[in-house]
Amino acid sequence: MGSLQQCLRPSARFFRSRTSAPAASYLRFYNGGVRGVLAGTEAHANNKVINIDESLRTRLDALVKSGRELYPRLARAAAAKIMSCKMFLKRYDFLAKDESVEDTDVVLHGRVRSIRIAGSGLAFIDLTQDNCFVQAVCVQKRIAESGSSGVQFRDFLRQIRRGDIYGVRGKAHRTASGQLSVLVTELPNLLSPCLHDLPTELQNPETRIRNRHVDLQVNRRAAQILHLRSKVIFETRRFLMDRGFLEVQTPILANSAGGAIARAFETKAVEFPDRHIELRTAPELWLKRLVLGGFEKIFELGPCFRNEGIDKTHNPEFTTCEFYAAYQNLDVLINMTEDMLSLLSNSTNKFIRERNDSLPICDIDFAKPYPRLDFIKDIESALTLRLPNLADPDAAAKIVEIFHARTIRLPEAVNLPRLLDRLSSEFLEPRCQTPTWIIHHPECLSPLSKSFVDPHSQQRVSARAELFVGGKELVNTYEEENSPVEQRRKFQEQIKYRDDTDKVDVDESYLQALEWGLPPTGGWGCGIDRL
């Protein structure tokens, strides 16, 4: 076979050569040039600049010349137990020091996390799989009993790298130091090589984001967060299903992305080139249609999209959980939320302890009940003055005067909802470091919520509550407006406040659905990513 550099040259002869089929298929991939990874085409190791393309070619050349099949199919292991690392650690935990199970072979698969070579005839390899690792003890004399030569063993030690995926077969054994291990009886089988030098650390945020597959291998914490996220979603789903809720999926694409005051992503469909299509900003209106159809307890866990800014607590694509329950009021919704978060806090902390994760234990006290701040009452208390009647036409102008008098920065869009929201972010939200409810928002802030006249402030407020933790909104819940007449009035009121960010409109389709009779319904939403 010609040299690897010759094969890399674009040439028709390459495809007609007598190179073995597996080697040709691997090398052909690089015929058009090898792409760099992580930080372009150069890497820095021991203060020396290394060309990644050249390093990759050298590694691949050595693997091809070894004559081994680099990406074999996973073969059935005869007379051996194939198990995960986690299962292995649990199954053979009973072994004492220097004790082995000689009558049974086990086969483990995993990615090489570390290699420790002690002379030419002994090596220790840590295999990791699903957040667990098992040590494989490779003794050349023992492996030779299966027919492997000393040359093959030394070649194996030269070729193995951190990041490679191997399969090992051997006996369960606990070392004299107490480490539960596999005493390898056959030459380890390379299942998939890592063609790049796996870094021992990866800290640059930009590099981590652009190479998440490497980040998850190198930074254990990043992978642990995904495990924790899965646990949170599982427990949330179980909490609701245990209480009789039905999980559903509603459309992501629609003519209008209703359900939230937010800018939507717009797209086109090949079949309907003239039709305006948006990605949903919330599943709310679809879910309430299901309640109208007779499904009295439903929930959805899924993605939403908002074409807005990005920061530590906002992302254009995010996951929400929303549920709707007929014949439930705000007090029931608040009580359910406190039960759910108390359970989640306990179960996730237990999960972290059992897995021995490096993630911090949640030290926020989610024990119920949570304190409550009344939106208007507590803002007036902080300002030491009464807010104007928010139903008056000049209410926004009067509040702007308060902003100027108290040197409060005005929002970009100066309208009544934005002004009130800014007052909340100035005087209420910073007080919500521990779980705290903000209740009874002014009606103009909650167009989809039922409203009433508050006996204390004599203002029209919504039957709504927002839960804040660490000064950030976590849960939004309210009693749904079920009057088509009132809902039309509120939609029309929102149009007065429409700006470039919030392109709200009257949703005639939803209003027609309400005409069929929506029962008194409680609605609830939570951002899973923040949770």
C-alpha positions in Angstrom: 0.0 0.0 0.0 1.3 3.5 -0.8 2.0 6.1 1.8 -0.9 7.9 3.5 0.2 11.2 2.0 0.0 9.7 -1.5 -3.5 8.4 -0.8 -4.6 11.9 0.4 -3.8 13.4 -3.0 -7.0 13.9 -5.1 -6.5 11.1 -7.6 -8.8 8.8 -9.6 -6.1 6.1 -9.2 -6.8 6.1 -5.4 -10.2 4.6 -5.9 -8.9 1.9 -8.3 -6.0 0.8 -6.1 -5.6 -2.5 -4.4 -5.7 -1.0 -0.9 -7.8 -3.1 1.4 -11.5 -2.1 1.5 -11.7 -0.9 5.1 -8.4 1.1 4.8 -9.5 2.6 1.5 -12.9 3.7 2.9 -11.2 5.4 5.9 -8.5 7.1 3.8 -10.9 8.2 1.1 -12.7 10.4 3.6 -9.5 12.5 3.8 -9.0 12.8 0.1 -10.4 16.3 0.1 -8.4 17.4 3.1 -8.8 16.9 6.9 -10.6 19.5 8.9 -9.2 20.8 12.1 -11.1 20.6 15.4 -11.5 22.6 18.6 -9.4 25.7 17.8 -8.9 25.7 14.0 -6.0 23.7 12.5 -3.5 24.2 15.3 -3.4 23.0 18.9 -1.0 23.8 21.7 0.6 21.0 23.8 3.6 21.5 26.1 4.0 25.0 24.7 4.6 23.5 21.2 2.3 24.3 18.2 1.0 21.1 16.7 -0.7 20.9 13.3 -3.9 19.0 14.0 -4.3 17.8 10.4 -0.8 16.2 10.5 -1.3 14.7 13.9 -4.6 13.1 12.7 -3.0 11.7 9.6 -0.2 10.2 11.6 -2.6 8.6 14.0 -4.9 7.2 11.2 -1.9 5.9 9.3 -0.6 3.9 12.3 -4.1 2.4 12.9 -4.5 1.4 9.2 -1.1 -0.2 9.1 -1.9 -2.2 12.2 -4.2 -4.3 9.9 -7.0 -4.3 12.5 -10.6 -3.5 11.5 -11.0 -0.1 13.0 -14.8 0.1 13.3 -16.0 -3.5 13.7 -19.5 -4.6 14.3 -20.2 -5.5 17.9 -19.9 -9.3 18.0 -21.8 -11.6 20.4 -19.5 -12.7 23.2 -19.8 -16.4 23.6 -20.0 -17.8 27.1 -19.6 -14.3 28.6 -21.8 -11.9 30.4 -22.1 -8.5 28.6 -22.9 -5.8 31.1 -22.7 -2.1 31.6 -20.1 -0.6 33.9 -22.8 0.3 36.4 -24.2 -3.2 36.4 -20.7 -4.7 36.8 -20.0 -2.5 39.9 -23.3 -3.5 41.4 -23.1 -7.2 40.6 -19.6 -7.8 42.0 -19.6 -5.4 44.9 -19.4 -8.4 47.2 -15.8 -9.3 46.2 -13.2 -9.0 49.0 -9.6 -7.8 48.4 -7.6 -10.1 46.1 -10.7 -12.1 45.3 -11.8 -13.0 41.8 -14.7 -14.8 40.1 -12.9 -17.3 37.9 -15.8 -19.3 36.6 -17.5 -16.5 34.6 -16.2 -14.1 31.9 -17.6 -10.6 31.7 -17.5 -8.2 28.7 -17.5 -4.5 29.3 -17.5 -1.6 26.7 -16.5 2.0 27.3 -14.4 5.0 26.5 -10.8 5.1 27.7 -10.5 7.7 30.4 -7.0 7.1 31.5 -4.1 4.7 30.8 -1.3 3.8 33.3 1.5 1.6 31.9 3.7 -0.1 34.4 6.5 -1.7 32.3 6.1 -3.7 29.1 3.8 -6.3 30.6 1.3 -4.4 32.7 -1.2 -1.7 32.1 -4.2 -0.2 33.9 -7.0 1.2 31.8 -10.0 3.1 33.1 -13.2 2.6 31.0 -16.0 5.0 31.4 -19.7 4.4 30.5 -22.7 6.4 31.6 -21.0 8.3 34.3 -19.4 5.1 35.8 -15.9 3.8 35.3 -14.3 0.4 35.8 -10.6 -0.3 35.8 -9.3 -3.0 33.4 -6.1 -4.7 34.5 -4.1 -5.9 31.5 -1.3 -8.4 32.3 0.6 -9.6 29.3 1.3 -13.1 30.6 -2.4 -13.7 31.3 -3.5 -12.3 27.9 -0.9 -14.5 26.2 -2.9 -17.6 27.3 -5.6 -16.6 24.8 -3.0 -16.7 22.0 -1.9 -13.1 21.8 1.9 -12.5 21.4 4.1 -10.1 23.3 4.5 -8.1 20.1 0.7 -7.7 19.8 0.5 -6.6 23.4 3.2 -4.0 22.9 1.5 -2.8 19.7 -1.8 -2.5 21.7 0.0 -0.3 24.4 1.5 1.9 21.7 -1.9 2.5 19.9 -4.3 2.9 22.8 -5.3 6.5 23.5 -7.5 8.5 25.8 -10.9 8.8 24.1 -10.7 5.4 22.3 -13.7 3.1 22.7 -12.7 -0.5 23.7 -14.3 -3.7 24.6 -12.6 -5.9 27.3 -13.2 -9.4 28.3 -12.0 -10.9 31.6 -12.7 -11.9 35.2 -14.2 -9.8 37.9 -11.5 -9.0 40.5 -10.9 -6.8 43.4 -7.3 -5.6 43.7 -5.2 -5.6 46.9 -5.9 -1.9 47.2 -9.7 -2.5 47.0 -10.3 -1.4 43.4 -13.1 -3.5 41.7 -11.6 -4.3 38.3 -11.7 -6.6 35.3 -8.7 -8.9 35.1 -8.4 -8.9 31.3 -8.0 -12.4 29.6 -8.0 -11.4 25.9 -6.3 -8.5 24.0 -8.8 -5.6 24.3 -10.8 -5.0 21.2 -10.7 -1.5 19.6 -14.3 -0.6 18.7 -13.9 3.0 17.6 -10.7 5.0 17.8 -10.5 8.7 18.8 -8.5 10.2 16.0 -7.7 13.4 18.0 -5.8 13.9 21.2 -8.5 14.2 23.8 -7.7 17.2 26.0 -7.4 16.7 29.8 -9.3 20.0 30.3 -11.5 22.3 28.2 -12.3 25.7 29.7 -12.7 28.2 26.9 -16.5 28.9 26.7 -16.5 29.4 22.9 -14.6 26.2 22.3 -16.9 24.3 24.6 -20.1 25.5 23.0 -18.8 24.8 19.5 -17.6 21.3 20.5 -20.2 20.0 22.9 -19.4 16.4 22.1 -15.8 17.0 23.3 -16.9 19.1 26.3 -19.2 16.3 27.5 -16.3 13.9 27.4 -13.8 16.2 29.2 -16.0 18.1 31.6 -17.9 15.6 33.8 -20.0 18.3 35.2 -21.4 19.2 31.8 -22.6 15.6 31.4 -24.0 15.5 34.9 -26.2 18.5 34.2 -27.9 16.6 31.3 -28.5 13.7 33.7 -30.0 16.0 36.2 -32.2 17.7 33.6 -33.5 14.3 32.6 -34.3 13.5 36.2 -36.2 16.8 36.7 -38.3 16.2 33.5 -39.0 12.6 34.7 -40.1 13.7 38.2 -42.2 16.6 36.8 -44.0 14.2 34.4 -44.5 11.6 37.1 -45.9 14.3 39.5 -48.5 15.3 37.0 -49.4 11.8 35.8 -49.8 10.6 39.4 -52.5 13.3 39.8 -54.5 12.1 36.8 -53.0 14.4 34.1 -52.8 13.3 30.5 -49.7 14.2 28.5 -50.4 15.5 25.0 -48.4 17.0 22.1 -49.7 20.1 20.3 -48.6 21.8 17.0 -45.3 23.7 16.8 -46.1 25.2 13.4 -49.2 27.4 13.0 -50.6 30.4 11.1 -50.3 32.4 14.3 -48.1 31.8 17.3 -50.5 32.8 20.1 -50.4 32.2 23.8 -47.6 34.6 24.8 -46.6 38.2 24.3 -43.5 37.6 22.3 -41.9 37.9 18.9 -42.3 34.7 16.9 -40.0 33.0 14.4 -41.5 33.1 10.9 -41.0 30.4 8.2 -42.5 29.1 4.9 -43.8 25.7 3.8 -43.1 24.2 0.4 -46.7 23.1 0.0 -48.1 26.5 1.1 -45.7 29.1 -0.3 -48.1 32.0 0.2 -49.2 31.1 3.7 -47.6 32.8 6.7 -46.3 30.2 9.3 -44.9 30.8 12.7 -43.2 28.6 15.3 -45.1 28.6 18.5 -44.1 30.8 21.4 -46.3 28.8 23.8 -48.7 25.8 23.6 -51.3 27.6 25.8 -54.1 28.2 23.3 -53.8 24.7 21.8 -54.0 23.1 25.3 -57.1 25.2 26.2 -58.8 23.9 23.1 -58.3 20.4 24.4 -59.9 21.4 27.7 -62.8 22.7 25.7 -62.9 19.3 24.0 -63.4 17.5 27.3 -59.9 16.8 28.5 -60.0 18.2 32.0 -56.4 17.6 33.1 -53.7 17.8 30.5 -50.1 18.8 30.2 -47.3 19.2 27.7 -43.5 19.1 28.0 -41.9 20.5 24.8 -40.0 23.2 22.9 -41.1 26.7 22.4 -39.4 29.5 20.3 -39.2 33.2 20.8 -37.2 35.4 18.4 -35.8 37.7 21.1 -32.6 38.3 23.0 -30.2 35.9 24.6 -28.7 36.0 28.1 -28.1 33.6 31.0 -31.9 33.2 31.5 -33.3 33.6 28.0 -32.7 31.5 24.9 -34.6 31.6 21.5 -35.3 27.8 21.8 -36.3 26.5 25.2 -38.4 23.8 26.9 -41.6 24.5 28.9 -44.1 22.4 30.9 -47.6 23.7 30.8 -50.6 22.1 32.4 -54.3 22.9 32.5 -56.9 21.7 35.0 -60.6 22.3 34.8 -62.4 23.5 38.0 -59.2 24.6 39.8 -58.6 28.1 41.2 -55.4 30.1 41.9 -55.1 28.8 45.5 -55.1 25.2 44.2 -52.5 26.0 41.6 -50.2 27.7 44.1 -50.5 24.7 46.5 -49.7 22.2 43.6 -46.6 24.2 42.7 -45.3 24.2 46.2 -45.9 20.5 46.5 -44.1 19.8 43.2 -41.0 22.0 43.9 -40.6 20.6 47.4 -40.7 17.0 45.9 -38.3 18.0 43.1 -35.9 19.6 45.5 -35.7 16.5 47.7 -35.5 14.0 44.8 -32.8 15.8 42.8 -30.6 16.3 45.9 -31.0 12.5 46.6 -30.2 11.9 42.9 -26.9 13.9 43.1 -25.9 12.3 46.4 -26.5 8.7 45.1 -24.5 9.4 41.9 -21.7 11.1 43.8 -21.9 13.9 41.3 -19.8 17.1 41.5 -22.9 19.2 41.1 -23.8 21.3 44.2 -26.7 20.2 46.3 -29.6 22.6 46.1 -29.5 24.8 49.2 -32.7 26.7 48.5 -35.4 25.9 51.0 -38.4 24.8 48.9 -40.5 23.8 51.9 -44.0 25.2 51.7 -45.6 27.7 52.2 -43.9 30.5 50.2 -44.3 34.2 51.1 -46.4 36.3 48.8 -46.0 39.9 47.5 -49.1 41.7 46.2 -48.1 43.5 43.0 -49.8 46.9 43.5 -49.8 47.0 47.3 -46.1 46.2 47.7 -45.0 48.5 44.9 -47.0 51.3 46.5 -45.3 50.5 49.8 -41.9 50.7 48.2 -42.7 54.0 46.5 -44.6 55.4 49.5 -47.3 56.6 47.2 -50.4 55.4 45.5 -50.4 54.4 41.8 -52.9 56.3 39.6 -56.0 54.5 38.4 -54.6 52.2 35.8 -57.8 52.3 33.8 -57.5 56.0 33.1 -56.3 57.1 29.6 -53.4 59.1 31.1 -52.2 56.4 33.6 -49.0 55.8 31.6 -48.1 59.5 31.6 -48.6 59.7 35.4 -46.4 56.7 36.0 -43.7 58.2 33.7 -43.7 61.2 36.1 -43.1 58.8 39.0 -40.1 57.4 37.1 -38.7 60.8 36.6 -39.2 61.8 40.2 -37.5 58.6 41.5 -34.8 58.6 38.8 -35.9 55.1 37.5 -34.7 54.2 34.1 -37.6 54.1 31.5 -38.1 50.9 29.4 -37.4 51.0 25.7 -41.1 50.9 24.9 -42.9 53.4 27.1 -46.4 51.9 27.5 -48.4 50.9 30.5 -47.5 47.2 30.6 -43.8 47.9 30.1 -43.8 50.6 32.8 -45.5 48.3 35.4 -43.2 45.5 34.5 -40.2 47.7 35.1 -41.5 48.7 38.5 -41.8 45.0 39.4 -38.2 44.4 38.3 -37.0 47.3 40.4 -39.0 46.8 43.6 -40.4 43.3 43.8 -38.2 40.8 42.0 -35.0 41.6 43.9 -36.8 40.6 47.1 -37.5 37.2 45.7 -34.3 35.4 46.4 -35.9 32.5 48.2 -39.1 31.1 46.6 -41.6 34.0 46.6 -44.9 34.6 44.9 -45.9 37.9 43.2 -49.7 37.9 43.0 -52.5 39.9 41.5 -50.8 41.6 38.6 -52.6 44.6 37.0 -55.1 43.4 34.3 -53.1 44.9 31.4 -50.1 42.5 32.2 -52.3 39.3 31.9 -54.6 39.4 28.9 -55.4 35.7 29.1 -56.2 35.7 32.8 -59.5 36.2 34.6 -59.5 39.5 36.4 -61.4 41.2 39.3 -61.4 44.4 41.3 -58.9 44.2 44.2 -60.6 45.3 47.4 -57.4 47.0 48.8 -56.3 49.0 45.7 -59.6 49.2 43.9 -57.7 48.4 40.7 -58.6 45.7 38.2 -56.1 42.9 38.8 -55.6 39.4 37.4 -56.1 36.1 39.2 -52.5 35.4 38.6 -49.3 34.4 40.5 -45.7 34.3 39.4 -43.1 32.4 41.4 -39.6 33.9 41.6 -36.5 32.2 42.8 -33.1 33.9 42.9 -34.8 37.1 41.5 -35.9 35.2 38.3 -39.3 34.1 37.2 -39.7 30.3 37.4 -43.5 29.7 37.3 -46.4 31.6 35.9 -49.9 30.5 36.8 -53.4 31.9 36.6 -57.1 31.3 36.3 -57.9 31.3 32.6 -60.2 33.9 31.1 -63.2 31.9 29.8 -65.5 34.6 28.6 -65.3 35.2 24.9 -66.6 38.8 25.4 -64.0 39.7 28.0 -61.2 37.9 26.1 -62.0 40.0 23.0 -61.9 43.2 25.1 -58.5 42.2 26.5 -57.1 41.3 23.1 -58.2 44.7 21.8 -56.7 46.4 24.8 -53.4 44.7 24.1 -53.3 46.1 20.5 -53.0 49.6 22.0 -49.7 48.5 23.5 -48.4 46.7 20.4 -44.8 47.5 19.5 -42.0 46.0 17.4 -41.4 43.3 20.0 -45.0 42.3 20.8 -47.1 42.0 17.6 -50.2 40.8 19.3 -53.5 40.6 17.4 -57.1 39.4 18.0 -57.1 35.6 17.7 -60.5 35.1 16.1 -60.0 31.3 16.0 -59.5 31.1 19.8 -62.4 33.4 20.5 -64.7 31.2 18.4 -63.5 28.2 20.4 -64.3 30.0 23.7 -67.9 30.4 22.4 -68.3 26.7 23.0 -67.9 27.1 26.7 -64.5 26.7 28.5 -65.0 25.5 32.1 -63.3 27.5 34.9 -59.7 26.4 34.3 -56.4 26.8 36.0 -53.3 27.1 33.8 -49.7 26.7 34.8 -46.3 27.1 33.0 -42.7 26.6 34.0 -39.4 26.9 32.0 -37.6 23.6 32.4 -34.2 25.0 31.5 -34.5 27.5 34.4 -35.9 24.8 36.7 
